[in-house]
Amino acid sequence: MRIVGIVGTSGSGKTTLIERVIPLLVARGLRVATLKHTHHDVAVEDPDDPAAPLLAAGAREVLLAGSRRWALTALHRGRPEPELDELARRFGPADLLLVEGFKRHRHPKIEVWRRATGRPPIYPDDPDVVALATDWASPPSPPTACFALDDASGVAAFVAARFGVQPAGGCA
């Protein structure tokens, strides 16, 4: 499974770009998984959910399974936050893992940079940034590729070509 990061500051449009790129990659026959890093407390269960009392009782992980989906909830319980590599190993078979965040981890990244954020881009100081999606008409010394913020098809084509991502083959 290839890992490609989508990085940028809060409000830059990372999630929007990923939401627009995923169906284009899926239409190419790719199995796409995503991993989103958040600085907010992750709470996918609600008080009426069957996982809540099990977690409260001390379970480290609870896997809820139903006829249409399953979800795994894990509590760190004093352990350090898992690294990207550890989390990536939890995924089932996929051709591509799109990672939102984890910008300090070493993996190929596409930076989403919007002038309105008022923050400087990271690509000049991060050699792992291989492409830029931006509203900046002429970024200085851009990385390998540069796209408009709304060019999801260009980003999807770049990802497929640059990372050699092809649909998993079956029996011929």
Protein Blocks (a to p, Z undefined) as FASTA:
>chain_A
ZZdddeddehilpmmmmmmmmmmmmmnopacddddddfbdcdfbcfklmklmmmmnopab
dcdddfkbccddddfklpacddfklmmmmpccdfbdcdeejklbccdddddddfklopac
fklmmmkbmbdcdfbfbaghiafbdcdfklmmlmmmmmmmmnopacddddZZ
